[in-house]
Amino acid sequence: MKLTSDERHSLIPLGMGSSLLLVNALCRSFLDDFWQGFLCGMALVCFLYAFRTLVLFFKRNFGNYGNS
């Protein structure tokens, strides 16, 4: 199954963000506050990038095909 460009640009950051949150949760006792904040911040950036990509995708599709 081949992913389209829009799917890649939204699914890859979602996977990366989820992985960063998983590492943060599993290694919480080994990480100091800086690294916990860094991993959460990077996950937030990944999720925001994926959200931006989805918004642009829907905006482009509504522009091409209308609201119906």
Secondary structure, DSSP 8 states (H G I E B T S, - for coil): ----HHHHHHHHHHHHHHHHHHHHHHTTTTS-HHHHHHHHHHHHHHHHHHHHHHHHHHHHHHHHH---
